[in-house]
């Protein structure tokens, strides 16, 4: 369920405070001046036995919770989270979508902005929420540990400010995930060793529950109890590792109001498309009749992959009205109709979905898309191969190892953190600044793929002067099969000014760009067999990771980094690192 916000009476306010203290122990809030406060959290990273799909295994959690506890803040609040590592694995946490203005040391990707937190050590992440309202999320950002280490970040409007839509009766985070019966670390280790694609997950989850997929898991189902004729704000997060998803609730429609913590022009739909890394806030108006009806909610994958396997299952939960009650093993669940989904490879539906998103663009929430551009980049991205090492048998295409690249550069992670190397001007031997701004060799990106699929391995970055306006066109390729690639940029929001099918035409396609009210996001799908164009202003000094949020593609090298130099003024410079920054 969720916690209702904006209580209207003193009694309900007291109940609200009691609920918060009960549900989120260890949270401390301190006044910092004005209407903003500092919110302190402690995250103990610890193992916990969790039973799903009839089997129990030990997983990495925050404070023993799966999914992890909520972070709640208002726009303008400072958030301080002490992360203590009690598990054998190295740990970092990324606060996905948080702008991290002048707080790049708190961004979290391993070996980009910090070295991992080692066993028995701790690190304090310290950042301020600036200009963002809605839903973001946090997750581990080292190897595949985010399979179980993730949770929601709920950003409320400032005090005495309201949403630009109807006040919801209740707000409910709904997080989609993936569940493996085995350790996901073993899954990715095997894939790296053999060069093959990874074993797919055994189930999807809604708020940690896979639903009644088999008899003994009938009690492992998420249930949302609602009242009739009420408006609920559902905060949707796709925390799955490798799959984009459709989401529906039978016989209900949604009104989309926020994506990636930025307001959009409201539009109605009965099907949500959400890629890994993305968040979508929707209003759900419940039915007016007072009944005990039950309706299935469900999520299933969208995939255009021409090769490899993926989890082709459907996860279900239940929306319960009034006094309806679902009991464990309730046979009535079997009789409820499953929502009807678009086809699994519904590229046209996904393209229309993306085109439906527009920034709200009101006087209160203006659109600041750059109108003039100083640097233009064209990135071709997709899959490729690496040769099989001597004396080893590989299971990738034609006996090679799977790889992935941007402009044919498959990114090799360093063994020390980029941000430290940049700040202390010690980049020699860590990275080079010659990342190609266009593909090294051009070809028919969405046509017949080239015979040579080998990538170039390197640790290269793009360097930008402070406040540079950037236009980036990302082109999907058909090499080893075209796929949708959700690209996530750390440290910035960008405006999605255009998208299309086929190869990008630099002469004609820019005339179709939306420079009035493009949607503002931190993660965007590069369409299978097509392209997407984004614009942003490099107003945040530091080193910022950009990568595909399909985890195996990230592992294979579909990633790069932007270095944004300091500006002239104190508020345009990256501060020195904190004293407790982990060491490699």
N, C-alpha and C positions, 0 to 999 in steps of 0.2 A: 504494500500500500504506500501511501505517501503522507507527508506532514502538511496540513493546511497552513498557508502563510497569511500574513496581514490580518491577525485576529481582531475582531471588532469590539470586544468587551474585555474588561479587566480580568474576569474569570477565565475567559478563553485564552487571554494572554499568559496567565499563570500556567494554565494547562499546556500551552505551547512551549513555554520555557522548560517545564518538567519533562515533556516529551523529548526535547532536544538533549537535555542532560542525560536522560535515560538511554537514548538511542546512540549518542555520540560521546561516550565517556572520554575524558582526557582532553576535551576541547576547552580552551581558555580564551576569552576575549578581553582585550584591553583597549581603552579609549586612546586614540592618537591625536585628537584634535579635529574640529569640524564634525561632520557626520560619519567619518570613517573610523574604523577600529582596526586593531591588530588581532588576528585570530591565530592562536597557537594550537598545533596538533602534534601528537607523537605517533609515529608509525613504527611499530615493532614488526620487523619482517621475520616471520616464524613459520615453521612447518605445522600443518594440521592434517589429521586424517579426515578425508571427505569421501562419502559413499555416493556414487552415481552409477547408473546402469548396472546395479546389483554388485558392484565391486568397490572395495575401499582402497584408497591409495593416499599417500602423504603428498601434499601439495604446498607450494610456497604461497603465503597469504600475508595480508596486512592485519595485524592485531587478531589473527585467527579467524578473520571473516572472509567469506567467498560468496559474491564479489566483495571487494574492500569497502570500508566505511565511506560515507559521503563527506566531501568537503563542501561546506556552505559558506558563502561570503557575499557581500554586496559589492557592487561596482565601487571602486575607490579604496576598498579594504586592502590592508597588507596581510599576507598569509605567510606564516612561519611554520614549517613542518620539520621536526627532527626525525630523521630516519635512522633507525638502529638495526643493524644487520645481525640476526641471530641464526642465519642458515649457512650451509657450507658454500653456497654459490656467491659469486660477486653480484652486486646489486647496484642499479641506478634506477631512478624514477623520473619519467618525463611527464610534465604537466601540459598535456596535449592541447594546443591551441592558445595557451596563455602567451600574450605578446612578449613578456619578459623584457620590457623596455628598460635598458641599462641594468638588467639583471641576468645577463647571459650565463653567468656561473650557476644559475639555478635551473637551466633548461633540461639537463639530465641525460642526453644520449651518451652512452659509453664511448670514450676515446674521442668525442667531438668537443663537448664542453667540460668534461670531467673524466678522471679515472674512476673506476668503479669503487663502491664502498665494500671493503673487504670484510670477511667474517669477524665479528666482534667489534667492528668500528661503527661510527655514526657520521652523519653529515646533516647540516641544517640547510634546507632550501628556503630561500627568503625572496619573496616577490610581491608586487602590488598588481591588483586587477585594474587595468586601465582601459576604459572605453569599450568594455565587453559586458553583455548581459545575455544570459541564456544558459546553455549547457556545454561544458567541456568535460574532459575526463583525464585521468592519470593512468599510467601503466609503466611497468618495467621496460627499460630500453637497453637490454643486453641479452643477447641470444634470443630464445623463445620463452623466456620466463613470464612474459606478459600473458601467457595462456591462462594463468590463474591470478596474477597480480595486476588487478585493475579495479577502478572504481570511478564514481561520478564526481564532477565538480559542478556545483549548482551556484550560479551567479545571479543574485537578485538585484533589482533596481535599487538605487540609493534611497535612503529614507525620504519619505514625502514625495517620491516619484512613483509612477505607475507604469504598467505595461501599456503599449499602444493597441491593446486588444482587450476583450472582455476579461474581467477578473475571474480567474479559475476558482472553483470550489476546492480543488485539491491538486497538488502537483506530484507526479509519480515518475521516478526514473525507471526506465526499462532498458536493460543492457543485454545485447546479444553477444554470445560467446561461442567458443568451440570446446569440446571435451574429448580428450583421448583417454582410453583405458590405460595406456602406457604413459611413461614420462615423455612429455613433448621434447625434452632435451635429448632423449635417446632417438626420437624421430628425426630431428634436424641433424644430429651427429651421423646417423646412418645415411641420410641424404647427401651430406657433404662428402662422406667417405666413398660412397658408391658412384656419386655423380648423377644419380637418378632423381626423379621427383620424389617428394616426401610421401609417406603414408598419410592418407586423409584422416581427418578426425572421425570419431565414432558417433558423434551427435552434436547438434547445435544446442545452445542453452538460452533460456530467457531468465534473466536475473539469477543465473547459476543452476537452473533446473532444466533437464533435458525433456521433460514431459513423459507421458506413459508410452514410451517406445517399445518396451517389452513388459511382460507381466509384473515382474518384481520392481519395476520403476514407476508403477502407477501413482505412487505418492510423491514422486519427484517432479511435481508440476507447479508452475507459477500460477497463482490465482489472484485476480484483481477484483475485489468486491466494490461495487459502485451503487450509488443511489440514482433513482430515475430523475430525469429532467435537470441534470447538473452538468456543468462544464468542467472537464478534467484537462489539465495540461500534462501530456505525456512527454517526458524527456527521453528521447530515443538515442541510444549510443550503439554503434557497431564496434565491439571489441573483438570480433572474430579475427583469427590470424590470417586466414587465406581466402576468405570468401565474401563477396558482395551479396546482399540479401534483399529480398522483397518481404514486406510485413503487411499483414491485413488482420482485421477483426471482422468476423462474419456479420453481415447485415448492418455495418456501421461505416460512417465516413469520417475523415479527418479534415481539419483546416490547418495547413502548414503555416507557421508564423515566425519561426526562427531556424536558421541553419548555422552551425559552427559559431554560436553566440553572436550572431548578427541578425537583426530583424529583416524579414522579407515581406513583400506584398502578399497578404493572405490569399491562399487558393485552396479549393476543396479537392479531395481525392479519396479514393477508397483503398489505394495501394501506395505504400511508401517504398521507395528505393533508397538504400543506404549502404555506402561502401565502407570497408574497414577504415577507421579513423574519423569518420564523419559523425556528426550529431544533428538531429532534427527534432525540433520542438513542435508538437501538434496539439491542437485543441480537439477533444473528443466530447461531443454533446450526446449524453445518454438519452435513451428513449423516454418518452413522457409517461407511458403507462406504468403503473405500479404493479410489477409482476415479479415472479421468481425465475425469470428466464435466465438461461445460460447460453453464452456464445463462445465459440472457439476463437482464440487469437493464434496466429501462426506465422512462422518465418521460414522461407526456403531460399536456396541460392539462385543467383543469376550468374551464368557462366558462358563465355564464348570460347573457352579453351579448346583448341583443336586436338590437343594431345594431353596425356596425363590423366590422373584420376582426381576426383574431388568428392567431397561429402554431399551426396545427392539425397539427403534426408530432409524431413520437415519437422521442426520443433513446434509443439503446441502448448498453449496455456489456456486459461479459461477466464472470461469476463462474467462475473456473477452479479445478478441484480437482486436487490432487496434481501429477502430472507432465504434465497436459494443457498444450498449447501452442498458442496462437493465432498464426498467421503472418499477415503482411500479405496481404490479399486472400484469406484462408482461406475457401474455398467452404462449409466446414462451418457457418459462421455462418448462412448462408442457410437451413439446414435446422433450426436451433434454433427451438422454438416461442416466440412472443411471449407474454408474460404477458397474461392477460385482465383488462381494466380495467373499472371502472364506466362508465356512460354519461358523455359529456362534460359534461352538465348535471345530474349526479346530486346534486341539492340534498338529498334525504333521506339519502344516504350521508354527505355532509359534515356534516349536522346530527347524525347519530348518532355520527360521529367526534368532533365537538366535545363531545357529551354524555358520551362515554366517558372523557374526561380528568378526573382528580381528583387533587388534591394528595396527596402521600404521607401527610402528617398523622400522623407518628409522634412519639414523645416526643423523639426526637433532631432531628426536622425538623417542628416544630409549624406549624400554620396560624394566621396572624395577621390574618385578614380582619376589617375593622372591623364591629362589631356595632351601633354607633350612628352615625348620619349627621348631619353638620352642614350640608352643602351638597348639594343635588340639582340635576342638570342633565339636560336632554333635548335631544339633538342629532339633528336630521333631516339626513341627508346623501345626496348623490347628484349627478347631472349636471344641467346647465343650459346657458344660452347667454348670450353677450354680443353686442351689436349689431355689425354689420359696419361698420368705419370708412368714412367718406365716400371716394368715388373708389376703392374696392377691391371686388373680387369675393371673397366668402368661400364656403367649401365645407362649412360646418357645416350643422346642421338648418335648412332653409328659408332658406338664404343667410346664416345667422348664423355665429358662432364658438362652438365647444364651450367650456364652462366647467364648473366643479364647485364645490360649496359645502358648508358646514356651517351650518345654520340660515339658509340663503340668503345667507350672507356668503362671497364668494369672496375668499380671502386674498391681499392684495397684498404682495409681499416689500419690505422697506425697503431703503435703500441704505447703511445703517449697522447695526451689530449691536445687536439688542435688549438683550443682556445688559449691554453697556457703558452704553447709555442708561438702563437700570434701575439699575445700580450707582451711577452718578454722578448719578442723579436728573435726567436730561436727556431725558425721554421725550417732551416736547412737540415735535410735528412728526414724531415717529418712529412712535408708536402711540397708540391710545386704549384706554381700559379698559372699554368698553361692549359687549363681545361679548355677544350675546343668550344668555341661559341656556335659552331655549326658542325654537321657531321664531317668526319675526315674524308669519307667517300660518299658521294650521293648515289642513290639508286631509286627505283620505283618502290617507295616505302610500303605501299599497300598492295602492290602487284606481286609478280613472281619474285620470291626472295632470292638473294644471291646464293651462289653455291658455297662460297666461303662464309661460314658462320662464326669463325673464331673471333674472340674479342681481344682487346688490348688491356692488360691489367695495369692499374696505376693509381696513385694517390694525388689527385689533382683538384684544384679549387679555382673558382672565379673570384677575383678581387674587385670590389666596387667602392668608389668614393662615397662618403656619407651623403645621403639625400638624393642619390641617383634615382631617376625614374627608369623603370625597367619594363620592357615588354618581352614576354617569353612565350613562344609557340612550342608546344610539345606535340610531337607527331608519333602516333603509334605505328609500329611496323608489323609486317606479316612473317618475319623471320621465326621459324619454328612454331608458327601458328599465332594469329593475332589475338590479343587479350585486352580487356579493359584494365588500365593501370591507375589505381587511385594514388595520385602524387600528393605528398604532404610536405609543406614548407614550414620549418620551425622559425619562430621569431617574428613572423609576419602574417597578416591577412593579405590576400590578393583579390583582385576583381576579375571574375570570369567574363571577359569581353566578347568571346566568340568560340564557336565550335563548329565542326563540320565533318563530313565523311570524305574518304579518299585522301589524296595528298593535298597539303596546304599550298595554296597559290598566293604567293606574296604580292602579286599584282592586283588580283581581284578580291580576295577574301577580306582584306582589311576594311573594305568599304562596307562590309556587313557587320562590323563590330558595334556592339552596344556600349556607348560611352556615356549614357544617360543614367541608367539604373541597373548596371550589372550586379549580379549577386556577389557578396563578399564571403570568401571561404578561406580555410587553411588547408583543405584537402579536396582535390578535384579529380574526377575520373578522366583519364586520357582515353577516349573511346576506341574500342576495337575497330580497326580499319579506318581511323579518322584522326582528328587533331583537336586541340583545345588551346586557346590563347588567353593569357592572364597578364595583368599589369599590377605593379606594386611600386612603392617608394621605399628605397633602402635607408630608412630613418632610424635603424636600430643597430648600433655598433656591436660587433662580435663575430662569431663564427656560427653559421646556421646551416644545419643539415637539411637536405631535401632528398626524399626517397619514396619509392613505391611502398604503400602500406600493406600490400600483400607480403606477408612475412618471408616466404621463400624467395620472392624476387629481391627483397632487401638482402637476404642472406647471399644470394647469387651475385650481388654487386650493382643492382639498379639503385644507385645512390650517388650523391655528390655533395659538395658544400660550397656555400657562399661566404666570403670574408668581407665584412663591411667595416671599412676603416672609421676611425674617430672623426667627428666633426671638429669645428673650431672652438665651440663653447663648452663649458663644463657639463651642461645637460645633454651634450652630444658625444660624450666620451664613456667608454667602458670603465667602470671603477676597478680597482685592484681586486684580486681574488680574495675570498674569505679565508681566515686563518685555518679553518678546519677542512679546506678543500682536500679530497682524498688524493693520495699519491699512488702512482702506478708501481 
